[in-house]
């Protein structure tokens, strides 16, 4: 957390946002830091790379490309993302509420407490209009909520037979859960109306049904499958398995 306060905190948050949404960031790697001359994006990305919070994955003509190195670091990033959302928007997201919501999901396959918290957060952010909300950002917010609990091993858009389910919640030792979950998220623009909403619902339903036919998915025990549709003001949930 202290690292993200060095230099311009909002610029650092933009790097965090890009890491979580795009999966990587690009920068010209600094070999030394000269704090008296300022501390910019390249400095910040270089610093977190030297600290082991990102790893160099390739080089390009425009600079080096860095990504999150492992699942533990990904958890830390998502936990910090929640902290920054609260700070930037002067809101509170209860850790206790999230832990109980994930517990309901794990033990009873009850997704409503989690969806209720997602809906509350989206409405607060939408009212403040300080975070550009699209499908990728909404998924990042949902992941940030889920990552506050250690109950699941969380996969996001992991390639499975050339298909990419949005979120998979898998059993994680030593935690015992009664249900694993597949979650597909769809964002509908407010201006698209009921027709657009139904189109997103149909598209998402078809995608989930295709995922459920994959051998790697059918092998998962006690799997619940969900489609979540939102325009940031309302959230609809369909259980498809």
Order of alpha helices (4+ residues) and beta strands (2+ residues): alpha-beta-alpha-beta-beta-alpha-alpha-alpha-alpha-beta-beta-beta-beta-beta-alpha-alpha-beta-beta
